[in-house]
């Protein structure tokens, strides 16, 4: 499946010595996205097939909630005392964020050395940047001891580079929605088929509640693979209690769990998926490990900022950041925004080109006291401010930047939410001085 990506410069996303290596790689095969497994299988063969020498893997696909689910999985596993490797994407500020080796972000030196080794072994063959990054993660994971690998799909699933792992311990499919249609298909069923492509014969699958078109496709794939399937709303159930705490049950029984450390009503669903994946996998999770749910941290997912940007707001105001960027993410945010009705809410939105801006804005702007559109310098493929204003039905005020908006906000204590793009989130974290650790 090959589709021409929008024009972009590699330097928009990668900097420094890492960027120099990846720029050379991109020159070998300029397509930014070309979903296939053949090139990576060939490269991994030359590297000794590190994907066959990994600790147990939990593979996570879906449209929304992948990162939060991975973060919750890691928090639980580390509370259990396990050593955990994690591969996620995209990064927000620096490419090293994509690789956590035995609990710590990879160093730039280690990543550059691994990329240069891969570049030599690849010997000029066509390869995409994401395939090289995936190979780097797999090589690092195979060479460093750990008890668990958490592997997040980059795009889709069936032909995503991460799908070279033949037999994970469990697969997870988070909510599926319309996104990346140019690469995955124009309908929910087609997109779900790509996501469900991570399901392997006999490997347990846990799945979020889905729209019917997606659910039917995922169920059919699981049946064809004889893969045990637990679905939220069927085999998996949970209730987030108003006073705190999460009641949970699955075919193995009931648990009384702490409330998620990640903010937002929708995070209870991501926590339930993480718990279900570990229980379905058969891995020996001690009961004390579930306390990790309350310790979960993940940047730009309803993250409260308290750095340089927050200091520009009046005393008593709150500044929040969320990277949600599609209609499903807007719907997921809406219940939390409704619960924030105790004070005014000023929403600042910046989005990526090709995203459904009106679909994201519709559920969000209902709760906004004021709505502002921005396009920041360094924001990769930023949607023009006037396009965001148009998508809001003319409601949004042109920023045009966050630094122009914040001094204008005055009045009684209020909340400010910056949202709409993970690329915008990366810029905001830099501006605030809140660099992911």
Secondary structure, 3 states (H helix, E strand, C coil): CECCCCCCCHHHCCCHHHHHHHHHHHHHCCCCCECCCHHHHHHHHHCCCHHHCCCCEEEEECCCCHHHHHHHHHHHHHHCCCCEEEECCCCCCCHHHHEEECCEECCHHHHHHHHHHHHHHHCCCCCCHHHHHHHHHHHHHHHCCCCEEEEECCCCCCCCHHHHCCCCCEEEECCCCCCCHHHHCCCHHHHHHHHHHHCCCCCCEEECCCCHHHHHHHHHHHHHCCCCEEEECCCEEEEECCCCCEEEEECCEEEEECCCCCCCCCHHHHHHHHHHHHHHHCCCCCHHHHHHHHHCCCCCCCEEECCCCHHHCCCCCEEEECCCCCHHHHHHHHHHHHHCCCCCEEEEECCECCCCHHHHHHHHHCCCCEEEECCCCCCCCECCHHHHHHHCCCCCEECCCHHHHHCCCCCCCCEEEEECCHHHHHHHHHHHCCCCC
